[in-house]
């Protein structure tokens, strides 16, 4: 009987040893369904040692990339619905998750449960997502082409291989490279059109030549411990990720100045105003990222001593596609009718900005040539009239002084405003108003004197 037992144990060990060679070991991948949720630690697990980083991350959009209101509405009301309504767009919704909730994508959980179900998809861009990335597939980073390898090893920019109580830390150059950011902040639509190009804008701009990276501005360094029981470093990277959704980051991005060609005049005369806008703060274009959603515009108005106000429209420059850079009452976004199930959808107001104001944007067009808010349905791009890094744009405004203007001092103010989302789209899709709140970026005033 003992011999039989020994034989059974021996055979079992051989089978177990052999079986370990049969089971494929999990290597790096960026493919849908390559891993399971259990291959990743939760942010709360990381918090036990890296509490400061966790608290910073939990306030940033990285932690809300799947759960914040507009993303949820856009994904389920438009992207998922479009995939169901149009066979040619059957896979359009899948790629969204590759950046908004990478773990769900890699676990094959597509579309993921709604945020209210509080599943692991809600972890969005978590600690594990970034610190398990070991490479980029190809030369250009875009469309979540990062290579991720779950496991005991975490990758970091901190030089010198280290061992923590829970995991191994391996330094790689990629974590100091903007391509890490570009793997999600660059995106091509199914039509091969660059619908996000933030990292590429940086690469083609002046900051790239100077070695000022995305991390320098969005993860500024400071003296702190990177872990509760760890070493205090003089250059620890803050995990703030403050960007387009951070009011403090957006305010002051563009310097604004305005001046008249004459200081003294009379009613009925013409004053030509020149507004100067200088992008002194961003290493990429402004606005950037989801520029189908973003809208930036310059509003100029005069106020006389009685408080009467006069809106002054921008002078046209005559470049191709300029009509999309001047506020109008045109309708747009007709392709939303497809996911919303509305035949012959007439569209909605294009921007809800005072008519005649200059808009700094790049319009997206669907396969039928209509302006679209849906980046996955973008077949072509219009004129790029955004403000590049360290670029100066000048606009002129011809003010025909009305005869009824009150004599005295007239104050003329140029105000640059920003919205994360085009207001009519937000209102139509029942997006919370905070998502399309008007934010003042910068403002400048000048004066002229009007004599009787």
Secondary structure as GFF3:
##gff-version 3
##sequence-region A 1 452
A	DSSP	alpha_helix	2	22	.	.	.	ID=ss1
A	DSSP	three_ten_helix	37	39	.	.	.	ID=ss2
A	DSSP	alpha_helix	43	47	.	.	.	ID=ss3
A	DSSP	alpha_helix	51	59	.	.	.	ID=ss4
A	DSSP	three_ten_helix	61	64	.	.	.	ID=ss5
A	DSSP	alpha_helix	69	73	.	.	.	ID=ss6
A	DSSP	pi_helix	74	80	.	.	.	ID=ss7
A	DSSP	alpha_helix	81	85	.	.	.	ID=ss8
A	DSSP	three_ten_helix	87	89	.	.	.	ID=ss9
A	DSSP	alpha_helix	94	100	.	.	.	ID=ss10
A	DSSP	alpha_helix	102	106	.	.	.	ID=ss11
A	DSSP	three_ten_helix	115	117	.	.	.	ID=ss12
A	DSSP	three_ten_helix	120	123	.	.	.	ID=ss13
A	DSSP	alpha_helix	127	131	.	.	.	ID=ss14
A	DSSP	beta_strand	133	136	.	.	.	ID=ss15
A	DSSP	beta_strand	146	148	.	.	.	ID=ss16
A	DSSP	beta_strand	153	156	.	.	.	ID=ss17
A	DSSP	beta_strand	162	163	.	.	.	ID=ss18
A	DSSP	beta_strand	168	171	.	.	.	ID=ss19
A	DSSP	three_ten_helix	173	176	.	.	.	ID=ss20
A	DSSP	alpha_helix	179	185	.	.	.	ID=ss21
A	DSSP	beta_strand	186	188	.	.	.	ID=ss22
A	DSSP	beta_strand	194	197	.	.	.	ID=ss23
A	DSSP	alpha_helix	198	203	.	.	.	ID=ss24
A	DSSP	alpha_helix	206	209	.	.	.	ID=ss25
A	DSSP	alpha_helix	214	218	.	.	.	ID=ss26
A	DSSP	beta_strand	221	225	.	.	.	ID=ss27
A	DSSP	beta_strand	232	237	.	.	.	ID=ss28
A	DSSP	alpha_helix	247	250	.	.	.	ID=ss29
A	DSSP	beta_strand	254	260	.	.	.	ID=ss30
A	DSSP	beta_strand	264	266	.	.	.	ID=ss31
A	DSSP	beta_strand	270	279	.	.	.	ID=ss32
A	DSSP	beta_strand	295	303	.	.	.	ID=ss33
A	DSSP	beta_strand	309	311	.	.	.	ID=ss34
A	DSSP	three_ten_helix	322	325	.	.	.	ID=ss35
A	DSSP	beta_strand	331	332	.	.	.	ID=ss36
A	DSSP	alpha_helix	336	340	.	.	.	ID=ss37
A	DSSP	beta_strand	348	349	.	.	.	ID=ss38
A	DSSP	beta_strand	358	360	.	.	.	ID=ss39
A	DSSP	beta_strand	362	365	.	.	.	ID=ss40
A	DSSP	three_ten_helix	375	377	.	.	.	ID=ss41
A	DSSP	beta_strand	380	384	.	.	.	ID=ss42
A	DSSP	beta_strand	392	400	.	.	.	ID=ss43
A	DSSP	beta_strand	408	419	.	.	.	ID=ss44
A	DSSP	alpha_helix	423	428	.	.	.	ID=ss45
A	DSSP	three_ten_helix	433	436	.	.	.	ID=ss46
A	DSSP	beta_strand	439	451	.	.	.	ID=ss47
###
